[in-house]
Amino acid sequence: MKEQKKITKSHIQMPKQILKNFQDENATVYYYDVQSKIIKKGRAKTLNREEGYYSNEIEDFLNKEIEDKLGKLIQYIINNTDIHGFCPVPPNFQKIVFNYMASLFSRSKKTVKDLVETFPKLRSLSDQEIHDFVAANGIDAVIETGVFDDFVPKVLYNISQEEFVLPLCGIYGYKTSSRCVLAPIRPDMAFVLLEKKLFENDKGEKCSTCFLVKKEEEMRFFNKKALRAQIKQNGGCVISRSSSLLKELIR
């Protein structure tokens, strides 16, 4: 008798390892549901997960190409950043950050819905086949659009008393004196894309990867942008290990 393959329960858009970074000491995450407008609590291992959403092959692909490399990069930054926020540029830093951000776009339900509406022939595939196709091909497709061409990836290291929240969409843009794109990865850390023109004298390996965030008002600005970005998705949630932080955010 042929052994049946075990059906995988997949995290749809946000990798479990990033969700786990936002859980408290009891392995609990708090999240503000932007549709019900209610703060709920759950677990990183089950939040935004669906049985059979991706095939086992695509789960393996995402683990190998995105999540394993992302985890090693985050650990490198933690291990190599000094008290002044200086960190040598990690190997393959730009590629890993761009691939991760591109995967957030390609794994979103909104992207899948938009593609099916644009290319009706995709409806001949099963739901899982559609999800697999977009996840497998979407990363390169996003990068090939040139969306990241004007940007340099850096790290924001938060040393303030306010923590980053995590929008389920994973990424959001904002503009001060220039365009920026931010993706929180820990309560004290986020990837940020800054315009290349700001680094015309960048000396490559001699340039630090990190910038320090010291002020609570800056963090509140970022978190408000995260909330607004998630609301624009017409669904999903904003995640934190602190329910009080979410209560403050939505006031």
C-alpha atoms as one frame of an Amber mdcrd trajectory, in Angstrom:
protein
   0.000   0.000   0.000   1.444   3.354  -1.056   2.232   5.663   1.840   0.410
   8.983   1.629   2.390  12.192   1.950   1.681  14.179   5.088  -0.200  17.401
   4.341   1.803  20.399   5.521   0.252  23.214   7.524   1.828  26.273   5.946
   2.381  29.784   7.196   0.871  31.695   4.318   2.918  34.884   4.172   4.991
  35.565   7.290   7.673  32.951   8.149   7.217  31.231  11.502  10.713  32.201
  12.646   9.837  35.902  12.339   6.513  35.411  14.118   8.341  33.622  16.942
  10.544  36.685  17.428   7.399  38.561  18.474   6.127  36.075  21.062   6.461
  36.622  24.815   8.105  34.366  27.409   4.968  32.170  27.407   5.152  31.672
  23.618   2.093  33.934  23.200   1.621  36.562  20.523  -0.954  39.346  20.685
  -2.452  40.629  17.472  -4.845  43.346  16.430  -7.280  42.041  13.807  -7.838
  44.961  11.446 -11.243  43.659  10.298 -12.826  42.841  13.665 -10.858  45.646
  15.369 -10.229  43.333  18.308  -6.941  42.459  20.041  -6.580  38.699  20.286
  -3.907  36.294  21.465  -2.497  33.211  19.818   0.639  31.262  18.983   3.315
  31.940  16.413   3.188  28.336  15.229  -0.511  28.572  14.292  -1.071  32.226
  13.358  -1.909  32.773   9.662  -1.437  29.074   8.912  -3.502  26.881   6.606
  -3.397  23.162   5.911  -2.237  22.346   2.398  -1.768  25.959   1.354   1.634
  25.052  -0.119   2.961  21.687  -1.215   5.779  19.997   0.696   8.135  20.841
  -2.171   7.415  24.565  -1.959   7.677  24.480   1.832  11.159  22.989   1.392
  12.006  25.642  -1.215  10.931  28.514   1.056  12.791  27.038   4.019  16.012
  26.615   2.042  15.984  29.781  -0.070  14.425  32.280   2.351  14.037  31.205
   5.958  17.326  29.381   6.631  19.384  32.189   5.083  17.307  34.830   6.851
  17.806  33.175  10.240  21.584  32.981   9.773  21.710  36.637   8.675  19.777
  37.822  11.733  22.088  35.841  14.024  25.145  37.291  12.269  23.867  40.832
  12.891  23.162  40.077  16.564  26.621  38.543  17.042  28.580  41.222  15.181
  26.957  44.543  16.091  28.854  46.561  18.705  27.439  48.957  21.307  27.720
  51.846  18.844  25.587  50.036  16.260  28.517  49.205  13.952  28.276  45.912
  12.076  30.424  44.887   9.078  28.388  44.209   5.942  27.389  40.512   6.110
  28.001  38.155   3.171  25.150  38.242   0.616  23.345  40.806   2.783  21.598
  42.605  -0.064  20.465  39.415  -1.813  19.033  37.866   1.355  17.150  41.034
   2.343  15.757  41.641  -1.148  14.693  37.986  -1.501  12.949  38.083   1.873
  11.084  41.284   1.053  10.157  39.975  -2.407   8.825  36.786  -0.821   6.504
  38.845   1.390   4.978  40.361  -1.744   4.734  37.065  -3.624   3.239  35.131
  -0.683   0.487  37.635   0.095  -3.106  36.614  -0.575  -3.664  39.958  -2.272
  -0.910  39.191  -4.806  -2.411  35.765  -5.546  -5.895  37.270  -5.994  -4.604
  40.031  -8.293  -2.683  37.545 -10.460  -5.668  35.231 -10.864  -7.811  38.193
 -11.930  -5.120  39.317 -14.398  -4.419  35.814 -15.755  -7.734  33.867 -15.759
  -6.005  30.714 -17.110  -4.588  30.210 -13.616  -8.099  29.205 -12.537  -7.558
  25.849 -14.262  -5.052  25.009 -11.496  -5.910  23.875  -7.996  -5.608  26.416
  -5.182  -2.394  24.791  -3.962  -0.907  24.771  -7.463  -1.660  28.487  -7.796
  -0.053  29.234  -4.405   2.981  27.126  -5.324   3.376  28.780  -8.722   3.262
  32.306  -7.290   5.579  31.497  -4.353   8.130  29.703  -6.562   8.233  32.299
  -9.334   7.190  35.455  -7.547  10.476  36.240  -5.801  12.474  36.605  -9.009
   9.520  38.285 -10.728   9.316  40.986  -8.045  13.069  41.653  -8.157  13.064
  41.774 -11.962  10.536  44.619 -11.900  13.334  46.812 -10.532  11.376  47.750
  -7.413  14.564  47.579  -5.304  16.972  49.135  -7.821  17.077  52.567  -6.189
  17.613  51.248  -2.664  20.359  50.064  -0.315  19.423  47.670   2.529  20.384
  48.547   6.088  19.334  47.511   9.596  17.523  49.637  12.156  18.580  48.554
  15.650  16.037  49.770  18.180  17.483  50.678  21.588  14.496  52.748  22.721
  11.888  51.649  25.276   9.280  51.222  22.509   9.246  48.016  20.433   8.578
  47.386  16.762   5.215  45.816  15.980   4.947  43.382  13.078   2.307  43.887
  10.376   1.328  40.556   8.857   2.033  42.007   5.402   5.593  42.329   6.697
   6.659  45.458   4.879   5.644  49.097   4.545   6.879  52.303   2.970   7.104
  55.836   4.237   8.678  59.119   3.199  10.538  61.751   5.184  13.228  63.596
   3.234  13.536  60.504   1.007  11.710  57.248   0.309  12.143  54.371   2.771
  10.842  50.807   3.051  10.815  49.009   6.384  10.364  45.355   7.422  10.429
  44.539  11.171  12.110  41.229  12.008  12.360  41.480  15.820  10.963  43.862
  18.447  14.407  45.518  18.448  15.340  45.186  14.784  14.089  45.904  11.265
  15.437  45.832   7.743  15.169  49.204   6.049  15.694  50.164   2.418  17.131
  53.647   1.965  17.676  55.461  -1.292  21.084  54.900  -2.893  21.645  58.626
  -3.344  22.126  58.876   0.432  25.176  56.608   0.172  27.089  57.998  -2.791
  30.276  57.928  -0.680  29.577  54.472   0.773  32.822  52.507   1.083  31.225
  49.067   0.866  32.705  46.672   3.411  33.948  49.559   5.576  30.444  50.926
   5.964  28.283  49.843   8.883  25.123  47.866   8.215  23.221  49.285  11.195
  21.612  52.495  12.371  20.418  52.994  15.941  16.910  54.140  16.819  17.002
  55.832  20.215  13.763  57.812  20.489  10.330  56.446  21.410   8.631  58.969
  19.134  10.479  57.519  16.146   9.238  54.040  17.058   5.676  55.283  17.442
   5.967  56.812  13.954   7.104  53.457  12.498   4.373  51.510  14.293   1.646
  53.849  13.069   2.899  53.302   9.524   2.812  49.531  10.103  -0.805  49.700
  11.256  -1.869  51.843   8.295  -0.132  49.504   5.855  -1.976  46.496   7.267
  -5.336  48.282   7.195  -4.778  48.951   3.468  -4.572  45.168   2.959  -8.251
  44.955   4.041  -7.427  42.104   6.363  -4.745  40.488   8.469  -3.335  41.767
  11.717  -0.590  43.665  13.524   1.439  41.550  15.939   3.320  42.229  19.171
   4.453  40.407  22.279   2.781  43.193  24.289  -0.981  43.663  24.376  -0.519
  47.069  26.028   1.600  48.256  23.085  -1.202  47.312  20.678  -3.786  49.057
  22.866  -1.686  52.204  22.788  -1.207  51.909  19.029  -4.920  51.735  18.177
  -6.067  54.464  20.569
